[in-house]
Amino acid sequence: MSVSSAFFVATAIGSPARTDSLRPEGDVAPATEGGSLDAPKRGLRGFISNRGSGNMVDETLQAAFEIKTACDEISRKLLRWHWEQKPGAHSLDALLKHLAQRQKESPDYYDRMPDLSGKTSWQQLDTTLCMRVLLDPEKDAAKPLDLLGNTPHPSAARRACNAVRTARNEAAHAADRTDGTQAAILFNEAIESLEEGYAGTAFKTSELEQYYRMAEDFLSRCGAKKPLASAKAEEEEPRASTRNRNGTKPRSQSRGSGSSRSGNARRTNSGRSAGRGNGSRSRGSGRKKQRRVHYSRKMAVVLVAAVVLGLVVRAVSMGLFAK
């Protein structure tokens, strides 16, 4: 086999050590702390796209790398916030001890995890590790923590964690423009899920606005159309920001609700007036019927009187009353 043939086979097959448990067909991508994309595309698609890659493809893959970096940052914030909300120790060392214990209790769930040795900072944690802890079902745990269950909105929190993990996986394994565009769309959906599950808790409004701007930038750079859900969220965001600290509605909304109530009242009153009109019309028609009946009775009396009078006149003319 020639050197060029061996290179083609190796490139087409890809890396043999692909052991990401969250996406079995991909590599475990290391934690990201920023920087620019400087990695070859993997697999047969990577071999083909590398031959004819242009500026747009490079820009899309750069955006995918930045999405992966942003998802790692979000995952670290989520895990640290949840970890500090639980009772007990809140240090990174306590987290690593918890992970070591859970690996013994649930080896299948924690199989193929990133290496924990040498972890001395929260910045060294990636989405794979953070989401493994947050989404842990803890079926075999001696002391379950239930990190997501101890939040105001557990279901929304779980959806947000899954959305961030999905977007990060798509971005980490992006090999062409299509993959990068899909990662941008998933990242936008992940930010929307974060707003539903963690607005005002793990993330401030200003932080969410920053991530929304990042999502718009990624969508623009990847040439993706903005999903309708994102446009709807942007329309609702200014309304939510106009609420005061007491949680009351703005005056414009109050006036709107007042006008709607007045409109309903007007419709109700008009309905009642219409009902009264119908009732008056029915009573008027009843009076007309009574008049007709009364008039018919008078005519009958007159006709009977005329008949009797005619009979009397006839009898007189025949001399029936002569003595």
Buried (B, 14 or more C-beta within 10 A) or exposed (E): EEEEEEEBEEBBEBEEEBBBBBBEEBBBBEBBEEEEBEEEBBBBBBBBBBEEBEEEBEBBBBBBBBBBBBBBBBBBBBBBBBBEEBEEEEEBEEBBEBBEEBBEBBEEBBEEBBEBEEBEEBBBBBBBBBBBBBBBEBEEBEEEBEBBEEBEBBEBBBBBBBBBBBBBBBBBBBBBBBBBBBBBBBBBBBBBBBBBBBBEBBBEEEBBBBBBEBBBEBBEBBEBEBBEEBEEBEEEBEEEEEEEEEEEBEEEEEEEEEEEEEEEEEEEEEEEEEEEEEEEEEEEEEEEEEEEEEEEEEEEEEEEEEEEEEEEEEEEEEEEEEE
